[in-house]
Amino acid sequence: TFISYSIMLVVITIFERESGSRTGVSLKFFETLGGPKANAYVVENVLLFIPFGILVPLKWKQLRNTFVCTFLGFCLSCVIEIMQLITERGHFQVDDILTNTLGALIGGIVFRAISFVIIKTDIITDMIMTNNIKQLDIIYLSFYLLTWIHISNINLRK
């Protein structure tokens, strides 16, 4: 599940773009806000990392601390931005790092809320491991969410 999400994330953020097509660095906070097209990028970045905040604690029990999960989302976002800068497949923007980190935080909070309200123990992980909840359902949900984000973003670019 996490591997499928990771592949989709790399394809959307790196390989979908032509090498050398985008250059630039923006170290200014909230520079990308304003107008429907720019706001769509902000929403896309937040939504892109919500599954990260849910899937990481599902996969690794030791990473169920929301702060740790959010920090890992921040680190992954930094890696993606640096890769985009080096390959010239995207602009390096602190706004992207901020919004991706926010998405990881929201995902971590969603995971904690589900764990606390519905189950309060590690039963959810046990259910997934025993296929009472199909792992494929999580993959399809993540794929659907990322595809919807991507298609919505393409439509706004026109």
GROMACS elastic network, one bead per residue, 0.5 to 0.9 nm:
[ bonds ]
;  ai    aj funct       b0    kb
    1     4     6  0.52108   500
    1     5     6  0.63361   500
    1     6     6  0.86487   500
    1    55     6  0.77200   500
    1    59     6  0.86622   500
    1   135     6  0.65305   500
    1   136     6  0.73890   500
    1   138     6  0.68585   500
    1   139     6  0.54454   500
    1   142     6  0.87388   500
    2     5     6  0.50817   500
    2     6     6  0.60678   500
    2     7     6  0.86272   500
    2    51     6  0.89463   500
    2    52     6  0.80085   500
    2    55     6  0.61712   500
    2    56     6  0.73614   500
    2    59     6  0.74426   500
    2   139     6  0.81868   500
    3     7     6  0.61767   500
    3     8     6  0.86467   500
    4     7     6  0.52088   500
    4     8     6  0.63017   500
    4     9     6  0.86171   500
    4   139     6  0.68094   500
    4   142     6  0.86343   500
    4   143     6  0.82559   500
    5     8     6  0.51472   500
    5     9     6  0.60879   500
    5    10     6  0.87077   500
    5    51     6  0.77613   500
    5    52     6  0.78783   500
    5    55     6  0.86459   500
    5   139     6  0.72346   500
    5   142     6  0.66751   500
    5   143     6  0.72792   500
    5   146     6  0.88049   500
    6     9     6  0.50028   500
    6    10     6  0.62054   500
    6    11     6  0.85751   500
    6    52     6  0.85600   500
    7    10     6  0.52693   500
    7    11     6  0.61620   500
    7    12     6  0.86107   500
    8    11     6  0.51421   500
    8    12     6  0.60930   500
    8    13     6  0.85298   500
    8   143     6  0.74839   500
    8   146     6  0.76183   500
    9    12     6  0.52621   500
    9    13     6  0.60425   500
    9    14     6  0.82036   500
    9    48     6  0.75040   500
    9    49     6  0.86972   500
    9   146     6  0.81425   500
   10    13     6  0.52426   500
   10    14     6  0.54663   500
   10    15     6  0.67170   500
   10    16     6  0.86151   500
   10    80     6  0.80148   500
   11    14     6  0.55356   500
   11    16     6  0.56747   500
   11    17     6  0.87472   500
   12    15     6  0.65272   500
   12    16     6  0.55416   500
   12    17     6  0.81680   500
   12   146     6  0.85046   500
   12   150     6  0.76632   500
   13    16     6  0.67504   500
   13    17     6  0.77294   500
   13    80     6  0.72603   500
   13    81     6  0.88016   500
   13    84     6  0.78544   500
   13    89     6  0.82570   500
   13    90     6  0.79624   500
   14    17     6  0.60909   500
   14    18     6  0.86015   500
   14    19     6  0.88772   500
   14    80     6  0.76239   500
   14    83     6  0.76009   500
   14    84     6  0.63832   500
   14    87     6  0.84705   500
   14    89     6  0.61481   500
   14    90     6  0.75658   500
   15    18     6  0.72196   500
   15    19     6  0.83210   500
   15    89     6  0.77964   500
   16    89     6  0.84324   500
   17    20     6  0.87000   500
   17    21     6  0.71389   500
   17    22     6  0.83585   500
   17    88     6  0.89243   500
   17    89     6  0.54737   500
   17    90     6  0.75893   500
   18    21     6  0.54731   500
   18    22     6  0.81718   500
   18    88     6  0.82326   500
   18    89     6  0.60930   500
   19    22     6  0.76875   500
   19    84     6  0.89833   500
   19    87     6  0.58895   500
   19    88     6  0.56575   500
   19    89     6  0.51637   500
   19    90     6  0.87951   500
   20    23     6  0.70624   500
   20    87     6  0.65549   500
   20    89     6  0.59522   500
   20    90     6  0.85578   500
   21    88     6  0.61892   500
   21    89     6  0.58728   500
   21    90     6  0.75214   500
   22    84     6  0.83399   500
   22    85     6  0.82749   500
   22    87     6  0.87884   500
   22    88     6  0.51321   500
   22    89     6  0.52085   500
   22    91     6  0.60266   500
   23    84     6  0.83899   500
   23    85     6  0.66409   500
   23    86     6  0.89318   500
   23    87     6  0.88011   500
   23    88     6  0.51671   500
   23    89     6  0.71770   500
   23    90     6  0.61552   500
   23    91     6  0.53263   500
   23    92     6  0.78452   500
   24    85     6  0.73788   500
   24    88     6  0.82133   500
   24    90     6  0.78030   500
   24    92     6  0.63063   500
   24    93     6  0.83800   500
   25    85     6  0.77716   500
   25    91     6  0.57492   500
   25    93     6  0.59388   500
   25    94     6  0.85730   500
   26    29     6  0.82264   500
   26    31     6  0.77917   500
   26    91     6  0.74180   500
   26    92     6  0.60905   500
   26    94     6  0.64475   500
   26    95     6  0.81063   500
   27    31     6  0.86042   500
   27    92     6  0.80241   500
   27    93     6  0.60561   500
   27    94     6  0.53996   500
   27    95     6  0.79553   500
   28    31     6  0.58086   500
   28    32     6  0.89309   500
   28    93     6  0.77838   500
   28    94     6  0.67539   500
   28    95     6  0.75739   500
   29    32     6  0.80789   500
   29    93     6  0.85148   500
   29    94     6  0.63824   500
   29    95     6  0.57760   500
   29    98     6  0.84985   500
   30    33     6  0.55477   500
   30    34     6  0.89147   500
   30    94     6  0.84187   500
   30    95     6  0.59551   500
   31    34     6  0.82056   500
   31    93     6  0.87430   500
   31    94     6  0.89357   500
   31    95     6  0.71018   500
   32    38     6  0.56438   500
   32    39     6  0.72566   500
   32    41     6  0.79340   500
   32    42     6  0.73312   500
   32    93     6  0.86224   500
   32    95     6  0.67579   500
   32    96     6  0.86864   500
   33    36     6  0.88618   500
   33    38     6  0.56787   500
   33    39     6  0.56022   500
   33    41     6  0.87489   500
   33    42     6  0.72983   500
   33    95     6  0.88580   500
   34    37     6  0.79650   500
   34    38     6  0.57977   500
   34    39     6  0.60742   500
   35    38     6  0.55180   500
   35    39     6  0.60624   500
   35    40     6  0.85383   500
   36    39     6  0.51085   500
   36    40     6  0.59871   500
   36    41     6  0.87937   500
   36   156     6  0.75102   500
   37    40     6  0.51406   500
   37    41     6  0.66959   500
   37   153     6  0.78957   500
   37   156     6  0.56617   500
   37   157     6  0.63559   500
   38    41     6  0.52813   500
   38    42     6  0.66303   500
   38    43     6  0.89561   500
   39    43     6  0.62580   500
   39    44     6  0.84901   500
   40    43     6  0.51175   500
   40    44     6  0.59653   500
   40    45     6  0.85401   500
   40   149     6  0.89948   500
   40   152     6  0.80568   500
   40   153     6  0.62910   500
   40   156     6  0.72826   500
   41    45     6  0.61090   500
   41    46     6  0.86787   500
   41    96     6  0.85856   500
   41   153     6  0.69666   500
   42    45     6  0.52326   500
   42    46     6  0.64162   500
   42    47     6  0.87305   500
   42    95     6  0.79159   500
   42    96     6  0.73504   500
   42    99     6  0.64487   500
   42   100     6  0.87250   500
   43    46     6  0.51912   500
   43    47     6  0.61138   500
   43    48     6  0.84199   500
   43    99     6  0.79215   500
   43   149     6  0.85291   500
   44    47     6  0.51536   500
   44    48     6  0.58579   500
   44    49     6  0.88582   500
   44    99     6  0.87758   500
   44   100     6  0.88467   500
   44   146     6  0.87051   500
   44   149     6  0.58185   500
   44   150     6  0.75857   500
   44   152     6  0.86346   500
   44   153     6  0.72492   500
   45    48     6  0.50886   500
   45    49     6  0.67907   500
   45    96     6  0.64199   500
   45    97     6  0.85283   500
   45    98     6  0.89258   500
   45    99     6  0.56566   500
   45   100     6  0.52213   500
   45   101     6  0.88588   500
   45   102     6  0.87889   500
   45   103     6  0.72453   500
   46    49     6  0.57665   500
   46    50     6  0.66741   500
   46    96     6  0.85671   500
   46    98     6  0.87126   500
   46    99     6  0.50491   500
   46   100     6  0.50575   500
   46   101     6  0.75248   500
   46   102     6  0.61038   500
   46   104     6  0.77077   500
   46   106     6  0.84808   500
   47    50     6  0.53295   500
   47    51     6  0.77572   500
   47    99     6  0.88108   500
   47   100     6  0.78753   500
   47   103     6  0.58684   500
   47   104     6  0.87557   500
   47   145     6  0.80342   500
   47   146     6  0.78793   500
   47   149     6  0.74114   500
   48    51     6  0.69763   500
   48    52     6  0.79307   500
   48   100     6  0.70109   500
   48   103     6  0.69170   500
   48   104     6  0.86040   500
   48   145     6  0.82102   500
   48   146     6  0.64809   500
   48   149     6  0.76228   500
   49    52     6  0.50113   500
   49    53     6  0.65946   500
   49    54     6  0.89450   500
   49    73     6  0.72893   500
   49    77     6  0.88524   500
   49    99     6  0.85603   500
   49   100     6  0.55136   500
   49   101     6  0.72443   500
   49   102     6  0.78841   500
   49   105     6  0.84776   500
   49   106     6  0.85022   500
   49   107     6  0.72862   500
   50    53     6  0.52379   500
   50    54     6  0.65646   500
   50    55     6  0.87399   500
   50   100     6  0.82496   500
   50   102     6  0.82495   500
   50   104     6  0.50376   500
   50   105     6  0.74265   500
   50   106     6  0.60305   500
   50   108     6  0.76586   500
   50   110     6  0.86133   500
   51    54     6  0.50363   500
   51    55     6  0.58045   500
   51    56     6  0.83202   500
   51   103     6  0.81672   500
   51   104     6  0.74236   500
   51   107     6  0.60266   500
   51   108     6  0.87995   500
   51   142     6  0.65827   500
   51   145     6  0.88476   500
   52    55     6  0.52113   500
   52    56     6  0.58562   500
   52    57     6  0.86986   500
   52    69     6  0.84119   500
   52    73     6  0.71030   500
   52   103     6  0.80441   500
   52   104     6  0.58150   500
   52   107     6  0.66512   500
   52   108     6  0.80901   500
   53    56     6  0.58983   500
   53    57     6  0.70948   500
   53    66     6  0.81168   500
   53    69     6  0.62783   500
   53    70     6  0.69533   500
   53    73     6  0.73442   500
   53   103     6  0.72423   500
   53   105     6  0.62270   500
   53   106     6  0.68632   500
   53   109     6  0.77677   500
   53   110     6  0.79997   500
   53   111     6  0.73192   500
   54    57     6  0.60839   500
   54    58     6  0.64837   500
   54    59     6  0.89782   500
   54    69     6  0.89606   500
   54   104     6  0.78541   500
   54   106     6  0.86311   500
   54   108     6  0.55265   500
   54   109     6  0.82311   500
   54   110     6  0.69141   500
   54   111     6  0.52404   500
   54   112     6  0.86469   500
   55    59     6  0.60661   500
   55    60     6  0.85649   500
   55   107     6  0.83233   500
   55   108     6  0.87236   500
   55   111     6  0.84035   500
   55   138     6  0.89151   500
   56    59     6  0.52419   500
   56    60     6  0.60592   500
   56    61     6  0.85051   500
   56    63     6  0.68344   500
   56    64     6  0.76851   500
   56    69     6  0.69964   500
   56   108     6  0.84674   500
   57    60     6  0.51718   500
   57    61     6  0.58142   500
   57    62     6  0.75734   500
   57    63     6  0.53131   500
   57    65     6  0.78611   500
   57    66     6  0.85183   500
   57    69     6  0.72921   500
   57   108     6  0.75964   500
   57   111     6  0.74852   500
   57   112     6  0.89545   500
   58    61     6  0.68046   500
   58    63     6  0.86279   500
   58    64     6  0.77923   500
   58   111     6  0.80845   500
   58   124     6  0.82712   500
   58   125     6  0.62775   500
   58   128     6  0.87664   500
   59    63     6  0.84502   500
   59   125     6  0.80035   500
   60    63     6  0.55289   500
   60    64     6  0.71896   500
   61    64     6  0.55831   500
   61    65     6  0.88866   500
   61   122     6  0.86872   500
   61   125     6  0.87181   500
   62    65     6  0.75994   500
   63    66     6  0.78260   500
   63    68     6  0.63626   500
   63    69     6  0.60889   500
   64    67     6  0.86261   500
   64    68     6  0.74844   500
   64    69     6  0.68049   500
   64   108     6  0.79392   500
   64   111     6  0.85838   500
   64   112     6  0.79835   500
   65    68     6  0.53161   500
   65    69     6  0.62159   500
   65    70     6  0.86141   500
   65   108     6  0.81158   500
   65   112     6  0.86787   500
   66    69     6  0.50837   500
   66    70     6  0.60269   500
   66    71     6  0.85096   500
   66   104     6  0.88846   500
   66   105     6  0.68715   500
   66   107     6  0.88911   500
   66   108     6  0.52512   500
   66   109     6  0.66911   500
   66   111     6  0.87477   500
   66   112     6  0.75926   500
   67    70     6  0.50993   500
   67    71     6  0.61032   500
   67    72     6  0.86322   500
   67   105     6  0.76776   500
   67   108     6  0.82746   500
   68    71     6  0.50380   500
   68    72     6  0.62107   500
   68    73     6  0.86542   500
   69    72     6  0.50996   500
   69    73     6  0.62974   500
   69    74     6  0.87007   500
   69   104     6  0.70496   500
   69   105     6  0.73392   500
   69   108     6  0.65785   500
   70    74     6  0.62419   500
   70    75     6  0.86945   500
   70   101     6  0.61469   500
   70   102     6  0.77423   500
   70   103     6  0.84476   500
   70   104     6  0.52472   500
   70   106     6  0.86217   500
   70   107     6  0.86683   500
   70   108     6  0.70158   500
   71    75     6  0.62299   500
   71    76     6  0.86515   500
   71   101     6  0.75141   500
   71   104     6  0.84094   500
   71   105     6  0.85855   500
   72    76     6  0.61079   500
   72    77     6  0.84468   500
   72   101     6  0.85281   500
   72   104     6  0.83097   500
   73    76     6  0.51196   500
   73    77     6  0.60400   500
   73    78     6  0.85749   500
   73    97     6  0.88500   500
   73   100     6  0.70052   500
   73   101     6  0.54244   500
   73   102     6  0.85787   500
   73   103     6  0.81968   500
   73   104     6  0.54121   500
   73   105     6  0.79320   500
   74    77     6  0.51002   500
   74    78     6  0.62331   500
   74    79     6  0.87392   500
   74    97     6  0.64590   500
   74    98     6  0.76810   500
   74   100     6  0.70054   500
   74   102     6  0.85987   500
   74   104     6  0.78253   500
   75    78     6  0.50844   500
   75    79     6  0.63020   500
   75    80     6  0.87354   500
   75    97     6  0.87286   500
   75   101     6  0.85928   500
   76    79     6  0.50363   500
   76    80     6  0.62360   500
   76    81     6  0.86555   500
   76    97     6  0.89026   500
   76   100     6  0.89413   500
   76   101     6  0.89064   500
   77    80     6  0.50732   500
   77    81     6  0.61696   500
   77    82     6  0.85904   500
   77    96     6  0.75920   500
   77    97     6  0.53992   500
   77    98     6  0.85588   500
   77   100     6  0.62842   500
   77   101     6  0.71523   500
   78    81     6  0.51125   500
   78    82     6  0.61060   500
   78    83     6  0.85190   500
   78    92     6  0.89869   500
   78    94     6  0.87827   500
   78    96     6  0.88908   500
   78    97     6  0.62607   500
   79    82     6  0.51572   500
   79    83     6  0.60937   500
   79    84     6  0.85751   500
   80    83     6  0.50542   500
   80    84     6  0.61236   500
   80    85     6  0.85912   500
   80    92     6  0.89174   500
   80    97     6  0.89306   500
   81    84     6  0.50273   500
   81    85     6  0.61646   500
   81    86     6  0.86687   500
   81    90     6  0.75170   500
   81    91     6  0.74043   500
   81    92     6  0.51964   500
   81    93     6  0.71613   500
   81    94     6  0.86013   500
   81    96     6  0.78374   500
   81    97     6  0.75179   500
   82    86     6  0.61147   500
   82    87     6  0.85155   500
   82    92     6  0.67817   500
   83    86     6  0.51559   500
   83    87     6  0.59871   500
   83    88     6  0.80114   500
   83    89     6  0.79554   500
   83    90     6  0.84659   500
   83    92     6  0.88874   500
   84    87     6  0.53088   500
   84    88     6  0.54406   500
   84    91     6  0.65449   500
   84    92     6  0.67144   500
   85    89     6  0.67369   500
   85    90     6  0.61611   500
   85    91     6  0.61521   500
   85    92     6  0.56189   500
   86    89     6  0.79014   500
   86    90     6  0.89641   500
   87    90     6  0.78999   500
   88    91     6  0.73370   500
   90    93     6  0.88854   500
   92    95     6  0.88490   500
   92    96     6  0.78404   500
   92    97     6  0.88446   500
   93    96     6  0.53631   500
   93    97     6  0.68512   500
   93    98     6  0.88706   500
   94    97     6  0.50295   500
   94    98     6  0.61227   500
   94    99     6  0.85983   500
   95    99     6  0.60286   500
   95   100     6  0.83621   500
   96    99     6  0.52220   500
   96   100     6  0.58764   500
   96   101     6  0.83299   500
   97   100     6  0.52118   500
   97   101     6  0.60070   500
   97   102     6  0.85126   500
   98   101     6  0.51995   500
   98   102     6  0.61930   500
   98   103     6  0.87518   500
   99   103     6  0.62434   500
   99   104     6  0.87441   500
  100   103     6  0.50225   500
  100   104     6  0.63748   500
  100   105     6  0.86824   500
  101   104     6  0.50524   500
  101   105     6  0.61929   500
  101   106     6  0.86330   500
  102   105     6  0.50035   500
  102   106     6  0.61636   500
  102   107     6  0.85747   500
  103   106     6  0.50715   500
  103   107     6  0.61198   500
  103   108     6  0.85267   500
  104   107     6  0.50429   500
  104   108     6  0.60783   500
  104   109     6  0.85867   500
  105   108     6  0.50026   500
  105   109     6  0.61442   500
  105   110     6  0.85589   500
  106   109     6  0.50583   500
  106   110     6  0.61206   500
  106   111     6  0.86101   500
  107   110     6  0.50124   500
  107   111     6  0.61842   500
  107   112     6  0.86243   500
  108   111     6  0.50838   500
  108   112     6  0.61768   500
  108   113     6  0.85528   500
  109   112     6  0.50211   500
  109   113     6  0.59875   500
  109   114     6  0.85061   500
  110   113     6  0.50787   500
  110   114     6  0.61151   500
  110   115     6  0.84751   500
  111   114     6  0.52306   500
  111   115     6  0.60625   500
  111   116     6  0.84945   500
  112   115     6  0.50290   500
  112   116     6  0.59098   500
  112   117     6  0.83468   500
  113   116     6  0.51011   500
  113   117     6  0.57485   500
  113   118     6  0.79237   500
  114   117     6  0.53936   500
  114   118     6  0.55077   500
  114   119     6  0.70832   500
  114   120     6  0.82892   500
  115   118     6  0.58096   500
  115   119     6  0.51504   500
  115   120     6  0.52465   500
  115   121     6  0.67906   500
  115   122     6  0.77611   500
  115   123     6  0.87106   500
  115   124     6  0.73142   500
  116   119     6  0.58857   500
  116   121     6  0.75754   500
  117   120     6  0.64107   500
  119   122     6  0.74715   500
  119   123     6  0.65729   500
  119   124     6  0.68403   500
  120   123     6  0.80299   500
  120   124     6  0.89994   500
  121   124     6  0.74870   500
  121   125     6  0.89862   500
  122   125     6  0.56128   500
  122   126     6  0.65677   500
  122   127     6  0.88671   500
  123   127     6  0.59950   500
  123   128     6  0.85857   500
  124   127     6  0.50576   500
  124   128     6  0.62972   500
  124   129     6  0.86410   500
  124   133     6  0.85491   500
  125   128     6  0.51318   500
  125   129     6  0.61258   500
  125   130     6  0.86147   500
  126   129     6  0.50679   500
  126   130     6  0.61553   500
  126   131     6  0.85163   500
  126   132     6  0.85998   500
  127   130     6  0.52094   500
  127   131     6  0.60680   500
  127   132     6  0.50654   500
  127   133     6  0.59586   500
  127   134     6  0.87437   500
  128   132     6  0.59673   500
  128   133     6  0.50536   500
  128   134     6  0.64588   500
  128   135     6  0.64309   500
  129   132     6  0.77658   500
  129   133     6  0.81947   500
  129   134     6  0.86941   500
  129   135     6  0.81983   500
  130   133     6  0.77467   500
  130   134     6  0.85748   500
  131   135     6  0.67872   500
  132   135     6  0.89349   500
  133   136     6  0.86325   500
  133   137     6  0.75722   500
  133   138     6  0.86069   500
  134   137     6  0.53637   500
  134   138     6  0.71535   500
  135   138     6  0.52626   500
  135   139     6  0.64319   500
  135   140     6  0.87545   500
  136   140     6  0.60062   500
  136   141     6  0.83934   500
  137   140     6  0.51174   500
  137   141     6  0.60234   500
  137   142     6  0.85277   500
  138   141     6  0.50588   500
  138   142     6  0.60864   500
  138   143     6  0.84570   500
  139   142     6  0.51692   500
  139   143     6  0.60068   500
  139   144     6  0.84431   500
  140   144     6  0.58903   500
  140   145     6  0.84225   500
  141   144     6  0.50821   500
  141   145     6  0.60778   500
  141   146     6  0.85951   500
  142   145     6  0.51181   500
  142   146     6  0.61272   500
  142   147     6  0.84421   500
  143   146     6  0.52303   500
  143   147     6  0.59335   500
  143   148     6  0.84059   500
  144   147     6  0.51219   500
  144   148     6  0.59805   500
  144   149     6  0.85166   500
  145   148     6  0.51779   500
  145   149     6  0.61768   500
  145   150     6  0.86133   500
  146   149     6  0.50440   500
  146   150     6  0.60937   500
  146   151     6  0.86076   500
  147   150     6  0.50512   500
  147   151     6  0.60616   500
  147   152     6  0.84109   500
  148   151     6  0.52123   500
  148   152     6  0.59656   500
  148   153     6  0.84296   500
  149   152     6  0.52166   500
  149   153     6  0.61284   500
  149   154     6  0.87269   500
  150   153     6  0.51103   500
  150   154     6  0.62675   500
  150   155     6  0.87403   500
  151   154     6  0.50825   500
  151   155     6  0.62358   500
  151   156     6  0.86935   500
  152   155     6  0.52243   500
  152   156     6  0.63631   500
  152   157     6  0.88393   500
  153   156     6  0.51532   500
  153   157     6  0.63374   500
  154   157     6  0.51509   500
  154   158     6  0.68371   500
  155   158     6  0.56381   500
